[in-house]
Amino acid sequence: MTFEKNILCIGAGYVGGPTMAMIAHKCPQYKVTVVDINPDRINAWKSEDLPIYEPGLDEVVTAARERNLFFSTDIEKGIKESDIIFVSVNTPTKTFGEGAGMASDLQYWEKTARQILDNAESSKIIVEKSTLPVRTARAMERILTSRNNHIRFDVVANPEFLAEGTAIRDLENPDRILIGSRETDSGREARNEIVDIYRNWVPEEKIITSNVWSSELSKLVANAFLAQRISSINSISALCEKTQADVAEVSKAVGMDNRIGNKFLNASVGFGGSCFKKDILNLVYLCRHYGLEEVSNYWESVVRINDYQKQRFVLTILEAMFNTLAGKRICLFGFAFKADTGDTRESPAIFITKKLLDEKAVVNITDPKALENAEADLAGHNGNVSFVKDPYEAATGCDAIAVVTEWDIYRNLDYEKIFNSMRKPAFIFDGRNILDYKYLYNIGFNVYPIGKPKLTHFTKTN
Ligand SMILES: NC(=O)c1ccc[n+]([C@@H]2O[C@H](COP(=O)([O-])OP(=O)(O)OC[C@H]3O[C@@H](n4cnc5c(N)ncnc54)[C@H](O)[C@@H]3O)[C@@H](O)[C@H]2O)c1
């Protein structure tokens, strides 16, 4: 079978796998190959047990795999055969040298650029899918043109806005597709080629184009704005707890203002995930680099409030439980950084568990999809921690439950049965504000939501 285009994606992670599966699913006329240096990941993509959990992903992958969607570790062959290369490798925060803890670590990105240069035998369009500091496309171009041969490379920026947990829905029906390019003839030509791919299923008005720098920067700014809303409402949750206001009532009243809107206004234990913190810190670093100290301080405060919120949650647990957690058993409901994913990168659960273990608590962790990652995250940390699939079993004998991830299953458990299996007094700390507090209180729990008055059975005299 001959295909209209050969598309390659380098990096078979949370972004590369699902995005390419969607392109292959929607465009049977293209051949889509996804490559990675990690053979275990590639084998998992070829198997029935995909390396990541996303609702709806199995169906999309199975429909296209071996028809026009292929997974491989042969990166060199992939480069040779491709017309268009999406680069979706990881760009974590740098842990060493200049910019450590702030800037993006671009080593994986740069290796990819060199690999493309070494193996390309024909002209190609290179698509930045990873989230990158603004002006990275220039570095990519400089590497790719360093040999001065006759092969032409056009670099376009097409950042990915999917959210984990709803990736398939977001890819199938995106709010927008953004494609940035150089304003030259070949830049515009390359941009149109990428627009043509998305036109197969995305309405024209949702495909927007821009210059390459705006496109790179828009992704960082989108994540910074989303995280800022979470930190804004979380900062207010702290004030609510001091004033008997209810943060859910405040969110509702504020969110009904059309100019503000009601999304992303739920108070919680704080944001996690591989992107928000990394992308904001990257923005902070860039602003500082350009001498914009006030701007960088402003955005840095979003991360500071998030750290504060996680600390506050642990302090609430400690203070509520009579200022000692030593030997007490605490059950964490959820470890993933959000519902409907097994991803635990930067999950607040990691910080919370480590703090609880430092207080010498015994921690039971339950999660429908993230236990394997949780074990890896806590490997090497001293303390008494266990991983239990069944939430009822996990809560048995515990002094407290802390809800860390908003999985639907935790809304509808038999809390009477759970209460009866726990040590008394029994506590629930709802880090996601998803439970029915009055009901839990009536069962006998002492209930501590975020940004709402607590409900306890302790009176001033007992
Ligand atoms: N995870 C998200 O929700 C999300 C959303 C939007 C954008 N992004 C961005 O997309 C990029 C990828 O994120 P991710 O979550 O998919 O990361 P990931 O760590 O899940 O996947 C990256 C993959 O790239 C592979 N890789 C690294 N160097 C390679 C090389 N030289 N050759 C071949 N493969 C290589 C790694 O083995 C890994 O499997 C990041 O820049 C991230 O910021 C992520």
The ligand as an SDF file (V2000), in Angstrom:
LIG
                    3D

 44 48  0  0  0  0  0  0  0  0999 V2000
    1.9950   15.1370   29.2730 N   0  0  0  0  0  0  0  0  0  0  0  0
    1.2040   16.1140   28.8840 C   0  0  0  0  0  0  0  0  0  0  0  0
    0.0410   16.2100   29.2850 O   0  0  0  0  0  0  0  0  0  0  0  0
    1.6870   17.1480   27.8950 C   0  0  0  0  0  0  0  0  0  0  0  0
    0.7540   17.9920   27.2790 C   0  0  0  0  0  0  0  0  0  0  0  0
    1.2000   18.9230   26.3660 C   0  0  0  0  0  0  0  0  0  0  0  0
    2.5540   19.0230   26.0650 C   0  0  0  0  0  0  0  0  0  0  0  0
    3.4510   18.1980   26.6990 N   0  0  0  0  0  0  0  0  0  0  0  0
    4.8730   18.3180   26.3360 C   0  0  0  0  0  0  0  0  0  0  0  0
    5.1750   17.2790   25.4090 O   0  0  0  0  0  0  0  0  0  0  0  0
    6.5160   16.8140   25.6010 C   0  0  0  0  0  0  0  0  0  0  0  0
    6.5250   15.3260   25.8800 C   0  0  0  0  0  0  0  0  0  0  0  0
    5.8050   15.1000   27.0710 O   0  0  0  0  0  0  0  0  0  0  0  0
    5.3620   13.6400   27.5110 P   0  0  0  0  0  0  0  0  0  0  0  0
    4.4940   13.8140   28.7090 O   0  0  0  0  0  0  0  0  0  0  0  0
    4.8550   12.9080   26.3260 O   0  0  0  0  0  0  0  0  0  0  0  0
    6.8000   13.0470   27.9370 O   0  0  0  0  0  0  0  0  0  0  0  0
    7.1920   11.5180   28.1480 P   0  0  0  0  0  0  0  0  0  0  0  0
    8.3380   11.5190   29.0650 O   0  0  0  0  0  0  0  0  0  0  0  0
    5.9520   10.7210   28.4830 O   0  0  0  0  0  0  0  0  0  0  0  0
    7.6450   11.0320   26.6950 O   0  0  0  0  0  0  0  0  0  0  0  0
    8.7950   11.4560   26.0510 C   0  0  0  0  0  0  0  0  0  0  0  0
    9.4000   10.2610   25.3320 C   0  0  0  0  0  0  0  0  0  0  0  0
   10.4960   10.7140   24.5360 O   0  0  0  0  0  0  0  0  0  0  0  0
   11.4650    9.6730   24.5180 C   0  0  0  0  0  0  0  0  0  0  0  0
   12.7650   10.2090   24.0760 N   0  0  0  0  0  0  0  0  0  0  0  0
   13.5920   11.0590   24.7300 C   0  0  0  0  0  0  0  0  0  0  0  0
   14.6700   11.3320   23.9800 N   0  0  0  0  0  0  0  0  0  0  0  0
   14.5320   10.6510   22.8120 C   0  0  0  0  0  0  0  0  0  0  0  0
   15.3080   10.5370   21.6350 C   0  0  0  0  0  0  0  0  0  0  0  0
   16.4460   11.1880   21.4810 N   0  0  0  0  0  0  0  0  0  0  0  0
   14.8660    9.7290   20.6450 N   0  0  0  0  0  0  0  0  0  0  0  0
   13.6940    9.0610   20.7770 C   0  0  0  0  0  0  0  0  0  0  0  0
   12.8980    9.1400   21.8720 N   0  0  0  0  0  0  0  0  0  0  0  0
   13.3080    9.9300   22.8810 C   0  0  0  0  0  0  0  0  0  0  0  0
   11.4690    9.1470   25.9320 C   0  0  0  0  0  0  0  0  0  0  0  0
   12.0200    7.8460   26.0050 O   0  0  0  0  0  0  0  0  0  0  0  0
    9.9630    9.1840   26.2660 C   0  0  0  0  0  0  0  0  0  0  0  0
    9.3270    7.9400   25.9950 O   0  0  0  0  0  0  0  0  0  0  0  0
    7.0810   17.6520   26.7510 C   0  0  0  0  0  0  0  0  0  0  0  0
    7.7720   18.7530   26.2030 O   0  0  0  0  0  0  0  0  0  0  0  0
    5.8400   18.1430   27.4660 C   0  0  0  0  0  0  0  0  0  0  0  0
    6.0550   19.3610   28.1320 O   0  0  0  0  0  0  0  0  0  0  0  0
    3.0380   17.2520   27.5880 C   0  0  0  0  0  0  0  0  0  0  0  0
  1  2  1  0
  2  3  2  0
  2  4  1  0
  4  5  1  0
  4 44  2  0
  5  6  2  0
  6  7  1  0
  7  8  2  0
  8  9  1  0
  8 44  1  0
  9 10  1  0
  9 42  1  0
 10 11  1  0
 11 12  1  0
 11 40  1  0
 12 13  1  0
 13 14  1  0
 14 15  2  0
 14 16  1  0
 14 17  1  0
 17 18  1  0
 18 19  2  0
 18 20  1  0
 18 21  1  0
 21 22  1  0
 22 23  1  0
 23 24  1  0
 23 38  1  0
 24 25  1  0
 25 26  1  0
 25 36  1  0
 26 27  1  0
 26 35  1  0
 27 28  2  0
 28 29  1  0
 29 30  1  0
 29 35  2  0
 30 31  1  0
 30 32  2  0
 32 33  1  0
 33 34  2  0
 34 35  1  0
 36 37  1  0
 36 38  1  0
 38 39  1  0
 40 41  1  0
 40 42  1  0
 42 43  1  0
M  CHG  2   8   1  16  -1
M  END
$$$$
